[in-house]
Amino acid sequence: MTARLHRTVVDRREVMVGASFAAIAALLYPLPAFAQEAQSPTMPEALEAAIGDAKPIEGKVKIDLPEVAENGNTVPFSISVEDDGAANKVKAVHVFATKNPNPNVASFYFSPRSGKAQVSSRMRLGTTQEVLAVAELTDGSFYMGKQIVKVTIGGCGG
């Protein structure tokens, strides 16, 4: 038996219908979004966004951090703030890591009926740097505390 080649003739209408379907399919296919990468704020910009033009006074804010963190991925911290009594309570505590690409670590907000203003968590530190905590009180005053943390990689210095 011999194989016969069968030729199919495609007319102009079939080509136009096929091209139309291809064009419609191309329009309906979702294209990737080209979003612009948001710029992280600098440390002065982050501080201004949190407290405005206020000048925090050193004191009343106690930061408990390890002096040397062997793993910068999970650095435990605790912050406590002394308040002035029943009339002047802690409204918020803002935590900043001064040399991280994004210096905003966290903001904690307290109700006026909160007891002692104290928080504990973990943060990520990219390198040896100063950690800053700013407390906002209900009378509009700001207090701060700071501490330097040496970040090492596997205990090899950093």
ABEGO torsion letter per residue (X at the ends): XBBBBBBBBBBAAAAAAAAAAAAAAAAABBBBBBBBBBBBBBAAAAAAAAAEABBBBBEGBBBBBBABBABAABBBBBBBBBBAEAABBBABBBBBBAABABABABBBBBBAABBBBBBBBBBBBABBBBBBBBBBBAAGBBBBBBBBBBBBBGGAEX
